Amino acid sequence: MSSSPSPIDDRSAIAAPIEPATGIAPETERESIATGTVNNVAAIERGVGSVDGIGVAENPPAAPPMAATRQGPQRLHQGIQAPRKTLGVAPKYPTVARESCVEGIVTLDVIIDEHGSVTSMRVLRSVALLDQAAIDAVRQWRFTPARLNGEAIPIVMTVTVSFRLQ
C-alpha cells in the first residue's frame, strides 16, 4: 500500500489559518490619521471643504436643470401621465395566415418618443405568421406624449395586437 496524501491533506495546505499570526497588533482605529485629514473629512461631511487628490470639489457643481438630464425611455409607471392613442392603424391580416386559419395575439414592447411617435419596437410574444403585420401597423400609430412632472418624455410601453378570423 502506498501512503499517498488523502484529499483532505491537500485542502489543508490551502485552507485559511485557524490561529492568528504572531506579531500583528490589533488596530486602534486612528493610529495613522493626521489631524488635518480628520478636520477635512468633517468639513466635507458638513458640505464644505475638500480633500486633496480624491476629486472632491470645494464647491460641487450645481445640478443640471431637469431638461438637461435626459435619460433613456422609462417604463410607464405611476407618476407618469400615460400616452393616449390618437391614431390607430388596423393590421392587415396576412393572406398566408388567413389561409392557414392562424389567429393569435402579438405582444410588442414599443418605444414612444416625446412627440408621441413610435420609434422602435421588439416582439415579446410572437405568432410567426402575424408578427410583421403587427409591426407594420404599430409603426404607424400615434400617441399623445407621455408626461412626467408636466414634461413630455419618451417611454417604453407594452402593446398587444390581436388577430381573429371572422
DSSP file with accessible surface (Angstrom, degrees, kcal/mol):
  #  RESIDUE AA STRUCTURE BP1 BP2  ACC     N-H-->O    O-->H-N    N-H-->O    O-->H-N    TCO  KAPPA ALPHA  PHI   PSI    X-CA   Y-CA   Z-CA
    1    1 A M              0   0  241      0, 0.0     2,-0.2     0, 0.0     0, 0.0   0.000 360.0 360.0 360.0 132.0    0.0    0.0    0.0
    2    2 A S        -     0   0  104      1,-0.1     2,-0.9     2,-0.0     0, 0.0  -0.613 360.0-133.5 -88.7 154.0    1.3    3.4   -0.9
    3    3 A S        +     0   0  122     -2,-0.2    -1,-0.1     3,-0.0     3,-0.1  -0.557  40.1 163.9-106.0  65.9    1.0    6.2    1.6
    4    4 A S        -     0   0   87     -2,-0.9     2,-0.0     1,-0.1    -2,-0.0  -0.584  46.6 -96.0 -81.2 148.8   -0.3    9.0   -0.8
    5    5 A P        -     0   0   81      0, 0.0    -1,-0.1     0, 0.0    -2,-0.0  -0.345  39.3-120.9 -64.8 144.8   -1.8   12.0    0.9
    6    6 A S     >  -     0   0   51      1,-0.1     4,-1.5    -3,-0.1     3,-0.5  -0.388  27.2-104.4 -79.4 162.1   -5.6   12.0    1.1
    7    7 A P  H  > S+     0   0   90      0, 0.0     4,-1.8     0, 0.0     5,-0.2   0.840 121.7  60.0 -57.0 -30.1   -7.7   14.7   -0.5
    8    8 A I  H  > S+     0   0  116      1,-0.2     4,-1.9     2,-0.2     3,-0.0   0.930 101.5  52.6 -65.7 -40.2   -8.2   16.2    3.0
    9    9 A D  H  > S+     0   0   87     -3,-0.5     4,-0.8     1,-0.2    -1,-0.2   0.894 107.2  53.0 -62.3 -38.0   -4.4   16.7    3.4
   10   10 A D  H  < S+     0   0  101     -4,-1.5     4,-0.5     1,-0.2     3,-0.5   0.897 109.5  48.1 -64.9 -39.9   -4.3   18.6    0.0
   11   11 A R  H >X S+     0   0  157     -4,-1.8     3,-1.2     1,-0.2     4,-0.7   0.857 102.0  62.3 -71.2 -32.9   -7.0   21.0    1.0
   12   12 A S  H 3< S+     0   0   80     -4,-1.9     3,-0.3     1,-0.3    -1,-0.2   0.795  94.7  63.3 -66.9 -22.1   -5.5   21.8    4.4
   13   13 A A  T 3< S+     0   0   85     -4,-0.8    -1,-0.3    -3,-0.5    -2,-0.2   0.793 113.5  33.1 -71.4 -24.7   -2.4   23.2    2.6
   14   14 A I  T <4 S+     0   0  148     -3,-1.2    -1,-0.2    -4,-0.5    -2,-0.2   0.378  95.7 112.1-111.7   5.0   -4.6   26.0    1.0
   15   15 A A  S  < S-     0   0   65     -4,-0.7     3,-0.1    -3,-0.3    -3,-0.0  -0.333  77.6 -93.3 -77.0 158.9   -7.1   26.5    3.9
   16   16 A A        -     0   0   85      1,-0.1    -1,-0.1    -2,-0.1    -2,-0.1  -0.384  51.1 -95.8 -67.2 148.0   -7.3   29.6    5.9
   17   17 A P        -     0   0  115      0, 0.0    -1,-0.1     0, 0.0     4,-0.1  -0.328  23.6-152.3 -67.0 148.7   -5.3   29.6    9.2
   18   18 A I  S    S+     0   0  167     -3,-0.1    -2,-0.0     2,-0.1     0, 0.0   0.825  79.8  50.1 -89.1 -35.1   -7.1   28.6   12.3
   19   19 A E  S    S-     0   0  159      1,-0.1    -1,-0.1     0, 0.0     2,-0.0  -0.791  94.3-104.0-107.1 146.9   -4.9   30.6   14.7
   20   20 A P        -     0   0  123      0, 0.0     2,-0.1     0, 0.0    -2,-0.1  -0.327  40.5-103.8 -67.5 150.5   -3.9   34.2   14.3
   21   21 A A    >   -     0   0   71      1,-0.1     3,-0.7    -4,-0.1     2,-0.2  -0.386  37.0-114.2 -70.2 150.4   -0.4   35.0   13.2
   22   22 A T  T 3  S+     0   0  140      1,-0.2     3,-0.1    -2,-0.1    -1,-0.1  -0.531  92.4  35.5 -85.1 152.0    2.0   36.2   15.8
   23   23 A G  T 3  S+     0   0   86      1,-0.2     2,-0.6    -2,-0.2    -1,-0.2   0.514  82.5 116.9  89.1   2.6    3.5   39.7   15.7
   24   24 A I    <   -     0   0  132     -3,-0.7    -1,-0.2     0, 0.0     0, 0.0  -0.927  52.4-152.1-106.9 118.1    0.3   41.5   14.4
   25   25 A A        -     0   0   80     -2,-0.6     3,-0.1     1,-0.1    -3,-0.0  -0.607  25.0-102.7 -86.9 147.1   -1.1   44.1   16.8
   26   26 A P        -     0   0  117      0, 0.0     2,-0.1     0, 0.0    -1,-0.1  -0.329  43.1-102.0 -65.1 150.4   -4.8   44.9   16.8
   27   27 A E        -     0   0  167      1,-0.1     3,-0.0     2,-0.0     0, 0.0  -0.458  18.7-156.4 -73.2 148.4   -5.8   48.2   15.1
   28   28 A T        -     0   0  101     -2,-0.1     2,-1.6    -3,-0.1    -1,-0.1   0.157  37.3-123.1-109.6  14.7   -6.6   51.2   17.3
   29   29 A E  S    S+     0   0  166      1,-0.2     3,-0.2     2,-0.0    -2,-0.0  -0.286  96.6  38.0  80.2 -52.5   -8.7   52.8   14.6
   30   30 A R  S >  S+     0   0  162     -2,-1.6     3,-1.0     1,-0.1    -1,-0.2   0.158  71.6 120.3-118.9  24.1   -7.0   56.2   14.3
   31   31 A E  T 3  S+     0   0  111      1,-0.2    -1,-0.1     3,-0.0    -2,-0.0   0.799  86.9  29.4 -63.5 -27.7   -3.3   55.4   14.6
   32   32 A S  T 3  S+     0   0  109     -3,-0.2     2,-0.6     2,-0.1    -1,-0.2   0.295  90.5 109.7-117.2  13.2   -2.3   56.8   11.1
   33   33 A I    <   -     0   0   79     -3,-1.0     2,-0.1     4,-0.0    -3,-0.0  -0.784  61.8-137.4 -93.6 123.0   -4.9   59.5   10.5
   34   34 A A     >  -     0   0   58     -2,-0.6     4,-2.0     1,-0.1     3,-0.3  -0.437  18.5-118.5 -75.0 152.1   -3.4   63.0   10.6
   35   35 A T  H  > S+     0   0  107      1,-0.2     4,-2.4     2,-0.2     5,-0.2   0.892 113.9  56.0 -58.9 -40.1   -5.4   65.7   12.4
   36   36 A G  H  > S+     0   0   41      1,-0.2     4,-2.4     2,-0.2    -1,-0.2   0.892 105.9  51.0 -61.1 -39.6   -5.7   67.8    9.2
   37   37 A T  H  > S+     0   0   68     -3,-0.3     4,-2.7     2,-0.2     5,-0.2   0.929 108.6  51.0 -64.4 -43.7   -7.3   64.8    7.4
   38   38 A V  H  X S+     0   0   42     -4,-2.0     4,-2.3     1,-0.2    -2,-0.2   0.933 111.9  47.8 -60.7 -42.4   -9.9   64.3   10.2
   39   39 A N  H  X S+     0   0   97     -4,-2.4     4,-2.2     1,-0.2    -1,-0.2   0.902 111.3  50.3 -66.2 -39.9  -10.8   68.0   10.0
   40   40 A N  H  X S+     0   0   67     -4,-2.4     4,-2.4     2,-0.2    -2,-0.2   0.915 110.6  49.3 -63.6 -42.3  -11.1   67.9    6.2
   41   41 A V  H  X S+     0   0   62     -4,-2.7     4,-2.5     2,-0.2    -2,-0.2   0.934 110.6  50.3 -63.1 -43.0  -13.4   64.8    6.4
   42   42 A A  H  X S+     0   0   34     -4,-2.3     4,-1.3    -5,-0.2    -1,-0.2   0.909 110.3  50.7 -61.6 -39.2  -15.5   66.6    9.0
   43   43 A A  H  <>S+     0   0   12     -4,-2.2     5,-2.6     1,-0.2     4,-0.4   0.916 109.8  49.6 -65.2 -41.2  -15.7   69.7    6.7
   44   44 A I  H ><5S+     0   0   51     -4,-2.4     3,-1.5     1,-0.2    -2,-0.2   0.915 106.6  55.3 -64.9 -39.8  -16.8   67.5    3.7
   45   45 A E  H 3<5S+     0   0  157     -4,-2.5    -1,-0.2     1,-0.3    -2,-0.2   0.836 107.1  51.0 -62.7 -28.8  -19.5   65.8    5.8
   46   46 A R  T 3<5S-     0   0  175     -4,-1.3    -1,-0.3     2,-0.2    -2,-0.2   0.526 125.5-105.9 -82.8  -8.2  -20.8   69.3    6.6
   47   47 A G  T < 5S+     0   0   55     -3,-1.5     2,-0.3    -4,-0.4    -3,-0.2   0.618  88.4  91.1  96.7  11.3  -20.8   70.1    2.9
   48   48 A V      < +     0   0   79     -5,-2.6    -1,-0.3    -6,-0.1    -2,-0.2  -0.905  62.8  31.1-130.9 164.5  -17.8   72.4    2.7
   49   49 A G        -     0   0   16      9,-0.3     2,-0.3    -2,-0.3    -9,-0.0  -0.197  65.8-111.2  85.9 179.9  -14.1   71.9    2.1
   50   50 A S        -     0   0   29      9,-0.0     2,-0.5    -2,-0.0     7,-0.1  -0.982   4.4-132.6-151.3 160.5  -12.1   69.5    0.0
   51   51 A V    > > -     0   0   30      5,-0.4     3,-1.2    -2,-0.3     5,-0.7  -0.986  36.5-119.7-116.5 122.5   -9.7   66.5    0.3
   52   52 A D  T 3 5S+     0   0  143     -2,-0.5     5,-0.0     1,-0.2    -2,-0.0  -0.362  87.6  13.3 -64.0 138.2   -6.7   66.8   -1.9
   53   53 A G  T 3 5S+     0   0   85      1,-0.1    -1,-0.2     3,-0.1     0, 0.0   0.353 105.2  81.4  87.7  -6.1   -6.2   64.1   -4.5
   54   54 A I  T < 5S-     0   0  116     -3,-1.2    -2,-0.1     2,-0.1     3,-0.1   0.345  99.1-111.3-116.5   7.7   -9.5   62.3   -4.4
   55   55 A G  T   5 +     0   0   76     -4,-0.3     2,-0.7     1,-0.2    -3,-0.1   0.715  63.6 145.9  80.5  19.3  -11.5   64.6   -6.7
   56   56 A V      < -     0   0   58     -5,-0.7    -5,-0.4     4,-0.0    -1,-0.2  -0.819  43.7-137.0 -91.0 117.3  -13.9   66.1   -4.1
   57   57 A A        -     0   0   54     -2,-0.7    -5,-0.0     1,-0.1    -1,-0.0  -0.406   9.8-127.8 -77.1 151.1  -14.5   69.7   -5.3
   58   58 A E  S    S+     0   0  110      1,-0.3    -9,-0.3    -2,-0.1    -1,-0.1   0.945 106.4  19.3 -58.7 -52.5  -14.6   72.7   -2.9
   59   59 A N  S    S-     0   0  133    -11,-0.1    -1,-0.3     3,-0.0     3,-0.1  -0.934  91.6-135.5-120.8 108.1  -17.9   73.8   -4.3
   60   60 A P        -     0   0   94      0, 0.0     3,-0.1     0, 0.0    -4,-0.0  -0.264  32.5 -97.0 -62.4 148.2  -19.7   70.9   -6.1
   61   61 A P        -     0   0  119      0, 0.0     2,-0.0     0, 0.0    -4,-0.0  -0.305  43.7-100.2 -64.7 150.1  -21.3   71.9   -9.4
   62   62 A A        -     0   0   94      1,-0.1    -3,-0.0    -3,-0.1     0, 0.0  -0.351  45.0 -95.6 -67.7 149.8  -25.0   72.8   -9.4
   63   63 A A        -     0   0   88      1,-0.1    -1,-0.1    -3,-0.1     3,-0.1  -0.418  44.9-110.1 -65.5 139.0  -27.4   70.1  -10.5
   64   64 A P        -     0   0   78      0, 0.0    -1,-0.1     0, 0.0     5,-0.1  -0.325  42.9 -89.5 -67.5 154.6  -28.2   70.5  -14.2
   65   65 A P    >>  -     0   0   96      0, 0.0     3,-1.2     0, 0.0     4,-0.7  -0.229  41.4-103.7 -61.7 158.9  -31.8   71.5  -15.0
   66   66 A M  G >4 S+     0   0  114      1,-0.3     3,-1.1     2,-0.2     0, 0.0   0.858 119.3  55.9 -54.4 -40.1  -34.4   68.7  -15.4
   67   67 A A  G 34 S+     0   0   55      1,-0.3     3,-0.4     2,-0.1    -1,-0.3   0.821 104.3  54.5 -66.7 -27.4  -34.4   69.0  -19.2
   68   68 A A  G <4 S+     0   0   68     -3,-1.2     2,-0.3     1,-0.2    -1,-0.3   0.615  92.8  72.0 -82.8 -11.6  -30.7   68.5  -19.5
   69   69 A T  S << S+     0   0   60     -3,-1.1    -1,-0.2    -4,-0.7    -2,-0.1  -0.215  70.5 169.6 -97.1  45.5  -30.7   65.2  -17.5
   70   70 A R        -     0   0  133     -3,-0.4     2,-0.2    -2,-0.3    -3,-0.1  -0.340   9.0-175.6 -60.7 130.7  -32.3   63.2  -20.3
   71   71 A Q        -     0   0  146      1,-0.2     3,-0.1    83,-0.1    -1,-0.0  -0.658  34.4 -81.4-113.4 177.9  -32.3   59.6  -19.7
   72   72 A G  S    S-     0   0   48     -2,-0.2    -1,-0.2     1,-0.2     0, 0.0  -0.080  72.8 -57.1 -68.6 177.8  -33.4   56.8  -22.0
   73   73 A P        -     0   0   53      0, 0.0     2,-0.3     0, 0.0    82,-0.3  -0.288  57.7-137.8 -59.4 141.3  -37.1   55.9  -22.2
   74   74 A Q  E     -a  155   0A  52     80,-1.7    82,-2.4    -3,-0.1     2,-0.2  -0.757  17.9-109.3-100.3 149.8  -38.7   55.0  -19.0
   75   75 A R  E     -a  156   0A 117     -2,-0.3    82,-0.2    80,-0.2     2,-0.0  -0.547  49.2 -94.9 -72.2 138.8  -41.2   52.2  -18.4
   76   76 A L        +     0   0   60     80,-1.5     2,-0.3    -2,-0.2    -1,-0.1  -0.343  63.5 154.9 -57.0 127.3  -44.7   53.5  -17.8
   77   77 A H    >   -     0   0   91     -3,-0.1     3,-2.1    -2,-0.0    -3,-0.0  -0.932  50.8 -62.2-147.6 173.2  -45.2   53.8  -14.0
   78   78 A Q  T 3  S+     0   0  192     -2,-0.3     3,-0.1     1,-0.3     0, 0.0  -0.336 120.7  39.2 -60.4 137.1  -47.3   55.7  -11.5
   79   79 A G  T 3  S+     0   0   55      1,-0.3    70,-0.6    -2,-0.0     2,-0.5   0.117  94.5  98.9 104.7 -21.9  -46.5   59.4  -11.7
   80   80 A I  E <  S-D  148   0B  14     -3,-2.1     2,-0.6    68,-0.1    -1,-0.3  -0.875  76.8-128.8 -98.3 128.4  -46.2   59.3  -15.5
   81   81 A Q  E     -D  147   0B 105     66,-3.4    66,-1.6    -2,-0.5    -3,-0.0  -0.681  34.8-124.5 -74.1 116.0  -49.2   60.5  -17.4
   82   82 A A        -     0   0   48     -2,-0.6     2,-0.1    64,-0.2    -1,-0.1  -0.301  20.6-112.1 -65.3 145.9  -49.8   57.7  -19.8
   83   83 A P        -     0   0   13      0, 0.0     2,-0.4     0, 0.0    -1,-0.1  -0.420  25.5-140.1 -72.6 153.3  -50.0   58.5  -23.5
   84   84 A R        -     0   0  156     -2,-0.1    60,-2.4    61,-0.1     2,-0.4  -0.952  21.1-113.2-114.5 138.7  -53.3   58.1  -25.3
   85   85 A K  E     +F  143   0C 107     -2,-0.4    58,-0.3    58,-0.2     3,-0.2  -0.544  35.4 173.2 -71.4 124.9  -53.5   56.6  -28.8
   86   86 A T  E    S+     0   0C  91     56,-2.7     2,-0.4    -2,-0.4    57,-0.2   0.640  72.4  30.1-104.5 -22.6  -54.6   59.3  -31.3
   87   87 A L  E     -F  142   0C  87     55,-1.8    55,-1.9     2,-0.0     2,-0.5  -0.951  66.2-178.3-140.4 117.9  -54.2   57.3  -34.5
   88   88 A G        -     0   0   47     -2,-0.4     2,-0.5    53,-0.2    50,-0.1  -0.974   9.4-160.6-118.6 120.3  -54.6   53.5  -34.6
   89   89 A V        -     0   0   38     -2,-0.5    52,-0.1    48,-0.4    51,-0.1  -0.880  20.2-129.1-100.7 125.4  -54.0   51.7  -37.8
   90   90 A A        -     0   0   81     -2,-0.5     2,-0.1     1,-0.1    71,-0.0  -0.479  28.4-111.2 -71.5 141.8  -55.5   48.2  -38.0
   91   91 A P        -     0   0   40      0, 0.0     2,-0.6     0, 0.0    43,-0.1  -0.408  24.5-118.3 -72.2 149.6  -53.1   45.5  -39.1
   92   92 A K        -     0   0  182     41,-0.3    44,-0.1    -2,-0.1    45,-0.1  -0.798  29.0-123.5 -85.7 125.0  -53.6   43.8  -42.5
   93   93 A Y        -     0   0   34     -2,-0.6    37,-0.1     1,-0.1     5,-0.0  -0.550  30.6-118.6 -69.1 119.2  -54.2   40.1  -42.0
   94   94 A P     >  -     0   0   36      0, 0.0     4,-2.5     0, 0.0     5,-0.2  -0.348  13.4-131.5 -61.8 138.5  -51.5   38.2  -44.0
   95   95 A T  H  > S+     0   0   96      1,-0.2     4,-2.9     2,-0.2     5,-0.2   0.908 106.5  51.9 -58.1 -43.7  -53.0   36.1  -46.7
   96   96 A V  H  > S+     0   0   86      1,-0.2     4,-1.7     2,-0.2    -1,-0.2   0.913 111.2  47.7 -62.1 -42.0  -50.9   33.0  -45.7
   97   97 A A  H  4>S+     0   0    0     32,-0.3     5,-2.8     2,-0.2     4,-0.3   0.909 112.6  49.0 -66.4 -40.6  -52.1   33.3  -42.1
   98   98 A R  H ><5S+     0   0  124     -4,-2.5     3,-1.4     1,-0.2    -2,-0.2   0.941 112.3  47.4 -64.8 -44.8  -55.7   33.7  -43.2
   99   99 A E  H 3<5S+     0   0  147     -4,-2.9    -1,-0.2     1,-0.3    -2,-0.2   0.812 113.6  48.6 -66.7 -27.9  -55.5   30.7  -45.5
  100  100 A S  T 3<5S-     0   0   70     -4,-1.7    -1,-0.3    -5,-0.2    -2,-0.2   0.397 111.2-123.4 -90.4   1.8  -53.8   28.7  -42.7
  101  101 A C  T < 5 +     0   0   93     -3,-1.4     2,-0.5    -4,-0.3    -3,-0.2   0.864  50.8 166.7  57.0  40.4  -56.5   29.8  -40.2
  102  102 A V      < +     0   0   35     -5,-2.8     2,-0.3    -6,-0.1    -1,-0.2  -0.758   6.3 169.7 -89.9 126.6  -53.9   31.3  -37.9
  103  103 A E        +     0   0   89     -2,-0.5     2,-0.3    61,-0.1    61,-0.2  -0.853  14.1 112.3-123.9 165.9  -55.1   33.5  -35.1
  104  104 A G  E     -B  163   0A  13     59,-2.3    59,-3.1    -2,-0.3     2,-0.5  -0.952  55.6 -80.6 158.9-176.1  -53.4   35.0  -32.1
  105  105 A I  E     -B  162   0A  48     -2,-0.3     2,-0.5    57,-0.2    57,-0.2  -0.983  26.8-156.5-122.2 128.1  -52.0   37.9  -30.2
  106  106 A V  E     -B  161   0A   0     55,-2.7    55,-2.7    -2,-0.5     2,-0.5  -0.908  11.8-156.3-102.5 127.3  -48.7   39.5  -30.9
  107  107 A T  E     -BC 160 125A  23     18,-1.8    17,-3.2    -2,-0.5    18,-1.8  -0.917  13.2-174.3-108.8 130.7  -47.2   41.4  -27.9
  108  108 A L  E     -BC 159 123A   0     51,-3.0    51,-2.8    -2,-0.5     2,-0.6  -0.944  26.3-139.1-126.1 142.7  -44.7   44.2  -28.6
  109  109 A D  E     -BC 158 122A  10     13,-2.6    13,-1.9    -2,-0.4     2,-0.4  -0.918  34.9-166.8 -92.8 123.0  -42.5   46.5  -26.4
  110  110 A V  E     -BC 157 121A   0     47,-3.3    47,-2.8    -2,-0.6     2,-0.6  -0.926  18.7-146.0-119.7 135.2  -42.8   49.9  -28.1
  111  111 A I  E     -BC 156 120A  45      9,-2.9     8,-2.8    -2,-0.4     9,-1.0  -0.904  16.4-167.3 -99.2 123.3  -40.7   53.0  -27.5
  112  112 A I  E     -BC 155 118A   2     43,-2.6    43,-2.4    -2,-0.6     6,-0.2  -0.954  14.3-139.2-111.4 123.5  -42.7   56.1  -27.9
  113  113 A D    >   -     0   0   31      4,-2.7     3,-1.9    -2,-0.5    33,-0.3  -0.094  34.0 -89.5 -76.9 179.9  -40.7   59.4  -28.2
  114  114 A E  T 3  S+     0   0   64      1,-0.3    -1,-0.1    38,-0.2    39,-0.1   0.568 127.0  55.6 -70.8  -4.6  -41.6   62.7  -26.5
  115  115 A H  T 3  S-     0   0  137      2,-0.2    -1,-0.3    29,-0.1    28,-0.1   0.465 119.9-105.7-100.8  -6.1  -43.6   63.7  -29.6
  116  116 A G  S <  S+     0   0    1     -3,-1.9    27,-2.1     1,-0.3     2,-0.3   0.542  76.1 133.1  94.3   8.8  -45.9   60.6  -29.4
  117  117 A S  B     -G  142   0C  37     25,-0.2    -4,-2.7     1,-0.0     2,-0.6  -0.716  61.8-117.4 -94.1 145.7  -44.3   58.7  -32.4
  118  118 A V  E     +C  112   0A  16     23,-0.8    -6,-0.2    -2,-0.3     3,-0.1  -0.687  35.8 173.7 -79.3 120.0  -43.3   55.1  -32.3
  119  119 A T  E     -     0   0A  80     -8,-2.8     2,-0.3    -2,-0.6    -1,-0.2   0.747  59.1 -10.6-102.3 -30.7  -39.5   55.0  -32.8
  120  120 A S  E     -C  111   0A  55     -9,-1.0    -9,-2.9     2,-0.0    -1,-0.4  -0.982  57.3-175.6-160.6 166.9  -38.7   51.3  -32.2
  121  121 A M  E     -C  110   0A  39     -2,-0.3     2,-0.3   -11,-0.2   -11,-0.2  -0.981  10.2-154.0-159.9 162.1  -40.2   48.1  -31.0
  122  122 A R  E     -C  109   0A 150    -13,-1.9   -13,-2.6    -2,-0.3     2,-0.4  -0.992  29.8-109.7-142.9 148.5  -39.4   44.4  -30.3
  123  123 A V  E     +C  108   0A  49     -2,-0.3   -15,-0.2   -15,-0.2     3,-0.2  -0.635  32.1 172.7 -80.7 125.5  -41.6   41.4  -30.3
  124  124 A L  E    S+     0   0A  77    -17,-3.2     2,-0.5    -2,-0.4   -16,-0.2   0.774  77.2  25.6 -96.0 -41.7  -42.2   39.9  -26.8
  125  125 A R  E    S-C  107   0A 141    -18,-1.8   -18,-1.8     2,-0.0    -1,-0.3  -0.980  84.0-156.0-128.9 119.0  -44.8   37.3  -27.8
  126  126 A S        -     0   0   68     -2,-0.5     2,-0.4   -20,-0.2   -21,-0.1  -0.707  28.5-177.4-104.7 144.0  -44.7   36.0  -31.3
  127  127 A V    >>  -     0   0   29     -2,-0.3     3,-2.9     1,-0.1     4,-1.5  -0.924  32.1-144.2-127.4 102.8  -47.1   34.4  -33.7
  128  128 A A  T 34 S+     0   0   88     -2,-0.4     4,-0.4     1,-0.3     3,-0.3   0.785  93.1  44.4 -45.5 -46.1  -44.7   33.8  -36.6
  129  129 A L  T 34 S+     0   0   79      1,-0.2    -1,-0.3     2,-0.1   -32,-0.3   0.633 120.7  41.8 -76.8  -9.5  -47.1   34.5  -39.5
  130  130 A L  T <> S+     0   0    0     -3,-2.9     4,-2.0     2,-0.1    -2,-0.2   0.578  87.0  88.9-112.8 -14.1  -48.6   37.6  -37.8
  131  131 A D  H  X S+     0   0   27     -4,-1.5     4,-2.6    -3,-0.3     5,-0.2   0.915  88.8  47.3 -54.8 -51.9  -45.5   39.4  -36.3
  132  132 A Q  H  > S+     0   0  112     -4,-0.4     4,-2.8     1,-0.2    -1,-0.2   0.895 110.7  52.3 -64.3 -37.2  -44.6   41.5  -39.4
  133  133 A A  H  > S+     0   0   13      2,-0.2     4,-1.9     1,-0.2   -41,-0.3   0.910 110.9  48.3 -64.5 -39.3  -48.3   42.7  -39.9
  134  134 A A  H  X S+     0   0    0     -4,-2.0     4,-2.7     2,-0.2     5,-0.3   0.935 112.6  48.1 -64.8 -45.7  -48.4   43.7  -36.2
  135  135 A I  H  X S+     0   0   25     -4,-2.6     4,-2.3     1,-0.2    -2,-0.2   0.934 110.6  51.2 -61.0 -45.1  -45.1   45.6  -36.5
  136  136 A D  H  X S+     0   0   71     -4,-2.8     4,-0.5    -5,-0.2    -1,-0.2   0.885 114.0  44.4 -62.3 -38.0  -46.2   47.4  -39.7
  137  137 A A  H >< S+     0   0    2     -4,-1.9     3,-1.4    -5,-0.2     4,-0.4   0.956 113.6  47.7 -71.7 -48.8  -49.5   48.5  -38.1
  138  138 A V  H >< S+     0   0    0     -4,-2.7     3,-1.5     1,-0.3    -2,-0.2   0.849 100.6  66.5 -65.5 -31.9  -48.0   49.7  -34.8
  139  139 A R  H 3< S+     0   0  133     -4,-2.3   -21,-0.3     1,-0.3    -1,-0.3   0.813 102.9  49.0 -58.2 -26.4  -45.2   51.6  -36.5
  140  140 A Q  T << S+     0   0   99     -3,-1.4    -1,-0.3    -4,-0.5    -2,-0.2   0.553  87.1 110.9 -90.9  -9.7  -48.0   53.9  -37.9
  141  141 A W    <   -     0   0   19     -3,-1.5   -23,-0.8    -4,-0.4     2,-0.3  -0.327  51.5-157.9 -65.4 150.3  -49.7   54.5  -34.5
  142  142 A R  E     -FG  87 117C  99    -55,-1.9   -56,-2.7   -25,-0.1   -55,-1.8  -0.961   9.2-172.9-129.4 148.6  -49.5   58.0  -33.0
  143  143 A F  E     -F   85   0C  14    -27,-2.1   -58,-0.2    -2,-0.3     3,-0.1  -0.893  32.7-103.3-132.7 160.9  -49.9   58.9  -29.3
  144  144 A T        -     0   0   31    -60,-2.4   -28,-0.2    -2,-0.3   -29,-0.1  -0.590  61.4 -90.9 -73.4 151.0  -50.2   62.0  -27.1
  145  145 A P        -     0   0   32      0, 0.0     2,-0.2     0, 0.0   -31,-0.1  -0.352  36.2-118.2 -65.7 144.6  -46.8   62.4  -25.4
  146  146 A A  E     - E   0 153B   2      7,-0.6     7,-2.3   -33,-0.3     2,-0.4  -0.567  35.1-149.7 -73.6 148.0  -46.3   60.7  -22.0
  147  147 A R  E     -DE  81 152B  92    -66,-1.6   -66,-3.4     5,-0.2     2,-0.4  -0.978  21.5-174.0-131.0 139.3  -45.6   63.3  -19.3
  148  148 A L  E >  S-DE  80 151B  31      3,-2.5     3,-2.0    -2,-0.4   -68,-0.1  -0.995  85.9 -13.5-128.0 120.0  -43.7   63.3  -16.1
  149  149 A N  T 3  S-     0   0  139    -70,-0.6    -1,-0.1    -2,-0.4     3,-0.1   0.878 130.0 -55.8  53.9  38.4  -43.9   66.5  -14.0
  150  150 A G  T 3  S+     0   0   60      1,-0.2     2,-0.4     0, 0.0    -1,-0.3   0.383 114.8 116.3  80.8  -5.6  -45.5   68.2  -17.0
  151  151 A E  E <  S-E  148   0B  50     -3,-2.0    -3,-2.5     1,-0.0    -1,-0.2  -0.819  70.0-118.4-101.5 133.4  -42.6   67.5  -19.3
  152  152 A A  E     +E  147   0B  20     -2,-0.4    -5,-0.2    -5,-0.2   -38,-0.2  -0.494  41.4 179.2 -67.2 133.0  -43.0   65.2  -22.4
  153  153 A I  E     -E  146   0B  13     -7,-2.3    -7,-0.6    -2,-0.2     2,-0.2  -0.951  31.3-108.7-135.0 154.6  -40.8   62.2  -22.0
  154  154 A P        -     0   0   19      0, 0.0   -80,-1.7     0, 0.0     2,-0.3  -0.596  42.7-174.5 -78.7 146.2  -40.0   59.0  -24.1
  155  155 A I  E     -aB  74 112A   1    -43,-2.4   -43,-2.6   -82,-0.3     2,-0.5  -0.923  27.9-127.9-136.9 164.8  -41.4   55.8  -22.7
  156  156 A V  E     +aB  75 111A  24    -82,-2.4   -80,-1.5    -2,-0.3     2,-0.4  -0.960  35.3 175.1-110.2 129.3  -41.4   52.1  -23.2
  157  157 A M  E     - B   0 110A  32    -47,-2.8   -47,-3.3    -2,-0.5     2,-0.5  -0.990  28.4-128.4-137.9 144.2  -44.9   50.6  -23.3
  158  158 A T  E     - B   0 109A  66     -2,-0.4     2,-0.3   -49,-0.2   -49,-0.2  -0.812  30.4-179.3 -93.2 129.2  -46.2   47.1  -24.0
  159  159 A V  E     - B   0 108A  14    -51,-2.8   -51,-3.0    -2,-0.5     2,-0.4  -0.924  14.3-147.6-125.9 154.2  -48.9   46.8  -26.6
  160  160 A T  E     - B   0 107A  87     -2,-0.3     2,-0.5   -53,-0.2   -53,-0.2  -0.948   2.2-159.9-121.9 143.8  -50.9   43.9  -28.0
  161  161 A V  E     - B   0 106A   7    -55,-2.7   -55,-2.7    -2,-0.4     2,-0.4  -0.990  14.8-152.8-123.1 121.2  -52.2   43.3  -31.5
  162  162 A S  E     - B   0 105A  65     -2,-0.5     2,-0.5   -57,-0.2   -57,-0.2  -0.789   7.2-164.8-100.6 136.2  -55.0   40.8  -31.8
  163  163 A F  E     + B   0 104A   4    -59,-3.1   -59,-2.3    -2,-0.4     2,-0.4  -0.979  15.6 168.1-120.2 117.5  -55.7   38.8  -34.9
  164  164 A R        -     0   0  121     -2,-0.5     2,-0.2   -61,-0.2   -61,-0.1  -0.998  31.1-129.4-130.7 132.4  -59.0   37.0  -35.2
  165  165 A L              0   0   48     -2,-0.4   -62,-0.0   -64,-0.1    -2,-0.0  -0.566 360.0 360.0 -76.2 141.5  -60.6   35.4  -38.2
  166  166 A Q              0   0  223     -2,-0.2    -1,-0.0     0, 0.0     0, 0.0  -0.855 360.0 360.0-119.7 360.0  -64.2   36.5  -38.9
